Structure formats: C-alpha cells, structure tokens
Amino acid sequence: MRRRPEASASPNNEPSKADRKDLDQPLQSQAEARGRLSYTSVLLNIGKCLLLIIIIPPFLNYASLQREGQMLLPKDGQIVDVGLGQKMHLLCKGQGKPVVILDGPTGTSSDIWVHVQESVATLTKVCTYDRMGLGFSKRLMQNESTGTEKVWGMSTTGRMVDDLHRLLQAAGIAKPFILVGSELGAFNSRFYSHIHDVHVSDLVLIDPIPEDIFEEDQWKQHWYGKLLPSLQARQFSAATGLSRMLIILGVIEPTIKGENVLEDVIQRQKYLLSNPAHQSSAVDEHYFLNESAAQVRDITKFKPLSSRTSVTVIIGDSFDEQIPEDLNQMVAKLQKKFLEESYPSANHIHIKGADWRMIYKKPSAISQHLRRLLNQRQAKQQSE
C-alpha cells in the first residue's frame, strides 16, 4: 500500500510562500479595517467639532442678547406704544423749549447722538429715538403688522416719518420743535417738515443726501455693489454668533469710543453689532434708500416747505472720507444743485475736516451751531 507523499517543507521548518500568503491576508484585512475605523473616527470627531462651531456660537449669542436687551436699555429711555401694535424707544434729556429732535444716519441707533445730546440738553429738552427695527425699537413680523408699510413699504422714509409722527404724538412732545437729521435722517426730516410744517420751527440738515444720487451709475455700483454686500456679511456674522466672538477677540470694535464715552454706551454698541435683528434693519434701510430718495423728491415738489420754517445745512469737506474722491465730488456737486433748488435761502455751515461722521467725531461743532440756533429761537419766543 502506497503512502501519500507529504507536502514539502522548506529548510529550517519555515512555511512556504503560499502559507505566508494565507497568513498575511487576515492581517492585511485587519489593518485595513483598523484604518477605516480610524478614518471614520476622525471624520466623526471633525463633524462633532463643526457641529459645535455651527450650533454653540449662535445659541450663546441668542442667550446673551436676551439678557443684554433688558440690561442695556438706557435708564432715561422709554418704550412708547405708538399704535398699530408697535413700540419705539425714545430717549429725552434736559428741560425747556423748543424741543430738539435728532434723527440719525442710515442703519444707526440713537447712541450716535450721545455727545450732541448731552451738550445741547443743558439748554433745552433733546430727544433721540431708534427707528423701527433699530436699537431698542423692535420691528414686528410682516404678517403681524397693520402699519403703513402697506402704503410706503418697509424701511422707507414715508414709513419712518409716519412712525416718528405717531411717536412724538404719543410721547406728548411740545410743538413746534427743531428737527435735526443726518444723511438718511435728513431725508426723514425734510419729508416730515414738508408734511407737518406747523410742527417744525427749524430744520437742520447734516450732510443731506441728494435726491437724484441713485441716477448715477457710479454711485449705484458703490452702494449696491460694495457697501450693501459688506452690510449683509455683517448681518450674517451677527446671526451666526461670529460677531460676538470677533468682538471678544478685539477684531471688531465699537464705532463710538474714547475716554469720555460711558461704558454702557460701548456695551450697547457691542450688543447691536451682535444683534441680527438690528443688522437686518440696517441692511433694509440701505437697500431701500433709493426708494426713500424718490419719496422725498415727490413730496417736496407736491408740498413746498413753509416759509415760517428756517433751514440750516451743515456740510463737511466730504460726504464720506472712506469712499473714492471722485464719488465725494459727485455728491458735493449734486448736493449744491438740490439745495439751491429746494432751499435757496438756507443758512450754510461748513465744518473743516469732517464727513457725515461729524456727529460723533466732531460733536462740539454740531452742538455749537445747535446751541446758537436755540439761543436765537428762545430769545424770539421771549420777545413774543
């Protein structure tokens, strides 16, 4: 009986190549499995980190905004029910007549007037307010409001003037008053003065925007091609909580700062920089500025300003020192044209080294002229 031949063995009892191949395959599979597991684990950890980055900053920002919204409301401010389910923030300081009403540039809160208000309030009552959606004036959802946005459109001068009129009526502000407007606030002040001329004794325009500025392609390219996208990015940054992180890191700083700026004013600015509702309203005001300009142009043609209302125009060396010089020259040319046509007898005041930011960078120059106007008006009232 024959014996089956045995498998040949390599010298020194080492396994053959085939045996080594059979042994290596499970080891290789195990290494690949471990590699896949490690890769998956890394992806999961990255995903968790991204999820935390996406979710936690907005959540913390929202929680902080809810707390700060109550804490940072100015102690002298009041939330006034203006009807139509709306409430607006009004801040008045000082005593006396005539009352001075201050209306700020596009997308700004009432804090922009902090220095001017403090100075002028030593002579009379001075009031600032937050336009709807800005600062502490909360804008209602579109489906909740029955306001005049159905007539004028939201975030346009017509709507803002209607809001301001109802605010001053509800707060019982004495008339006639001095109405001061800067940039977009100048649009609003002009519109208000033409409609409610018996309520306004003096109209003060600081760096007013020419009504036909948006007919210039170069300006539209700057406004809608550069400025508006930067503001939309700021809105997105606030909504994601990124703005708050950048403020903490010192990358973003408040606009109004300095040794003579109170800490609560600085904290309010940080609050509004982190507040997506405020930033959204600022974007809307910029977006609809062309429509606001058309409304002002139409109303001034339809109803000229009363001859009883004095007009003062305060202008700096440039409209905006941060835009190209050719744009500043364009604005200056159009400003001169519309002022000559609309207010030929206006008193013109020039402030050297200033642009529209003069209301917080050179507030003493603004206060000086307002105080002079007040002295003249008060002396006239006493003589009468």
Residue, then its C-alpha position, 0 to 999 in steps of 0.5 A: m500500500r502506497r503512502r501519500p507523499e507529504a507536502s514539502a517543507s522548506p529548510n529550517n521548518e519555515p512555511s512556504k510562500a503560499d502559507r505566508k500568503d494565507l497568513d498575511q491576508p487576515l492581517q492585511s484585512q485587519a489593518e485595513a479595517r483598523g484604518r477605516l475605523s480610524y478614518t471614520s473616527v476622525l471624520l466623526n470627531i471633525g463633524k462633532c467639532l463643526l457641529l459645535i462651531i455651527i450650533i454653540p456660537p449662535f445659541l450663546n449669542y441668542a442667550s446673551l442678547q436676551r439678557e443684554g436687551q433688558m440690561l442695556l436699555p438706557k435708564d432715561g429711555q422709554i418704550v412708547d406704544v405708538g399704535l398699530g401694535q408697535k413700540m419705539h424707544l425714545l430717549c429725552k434729556g434736559q428741560g425747556k423749549p423748543v424741543v430738539i429732535l435728532d434723527g440719525p444716519t442710515g442703519t444707526s441707533s440713537d447712541i450716535w447722538v450721545h455727545v450732541q445730546e448731552s451738550v445741547a440738553t443743558l439748554t433745552k429738552v433733546c430727544t433721540y429715538d431708534r427707528m423701527g427695527l433699530g436699537f431698542s425699537k423692535r420691528l414686528m413680523q410682516n404678517e403681524s403688522t397693520g402699519t403703513e408699510k402697506v402704503w410706503g413699504m418697509s424701511t422707507t422714509g414715508r414709513m419712518v416719518d409716519d412712525l416718528h409722527r405717531l411717536l412724538q404724538a404719543a410721547g406728548i412732545a411740545k410743538p413746534f420743535i427743531l428737527v435735526g437729521s443726518e444723511l438718511g435722517a435728513f431725508n426723514s426730516r425734510f419729508y416730515s417738515h414738508i408734511h407737518d410744517v406747523h410742527v417744525s420751527d427749524l430744520v437742520l440738515i447734516d450732510p443731506i443726501p441728494e435726491d437724484i444720487f441713485e441716477e448715477d451709475q457710479w454711485k449705484q455700483h458703490w452702494y449696491g455693489k460694495l457697501l450693501p454686500s459688506l452690510q449683509a456679511r455683517q448681518f450674517s456674522a451677527a446671526t451666526g454668533l461670529s460677531r460676538m466672538l470677533i468682538i471678544l477677540g478685539v477684531i471688531e470694535p465699537t464705532i463710538k469710543g474714547e475716554n469720555v464715552l460711558e461704558d454702557v454706551i460701548q456695551r450697547q454698541k457691542y450688543l447691536l453689532s451682535n444683534p441680527a435683528h438690528q443688522s437686518s434693519a440696517v441692511d433694509e434701510h440701505y437697500f431701500l434708500n433709493e426708494s426713500a430718495a424718490q419719496v422725498r423728491d415727490i413730496t417736496k415738489f407736491k408740498p413746498l416747505s413753509s416759509r415760517t420754517s428756517v433751514t440750516v445745512i451743515i456740510g463737511d469737506s466730504f460726504d464720506e472720507q472712506i469712499p473714492e474722491d471722485l464719488n465725494q465730488m459727485v455728491a458735493k456737486l449734486q448736493k449744491k444743485f438740490l439745495e439751491e433748488s429746494y432751499p435757496s435761502a438756507n443758512h450754510i455751515h461748513i465744518k473743516g475736516a469732517d464727513w457725515r461722521m461729524i456727529y460723533k467725531k466732531p460733536s462740539a461743532i454740531s452742538q455749537h451751531l445747535r446751541r446758537l440756533l436755540n439761543q436765537r429761537q428762545a430769545k424770539q419766543q421771549s420777545e413774543 
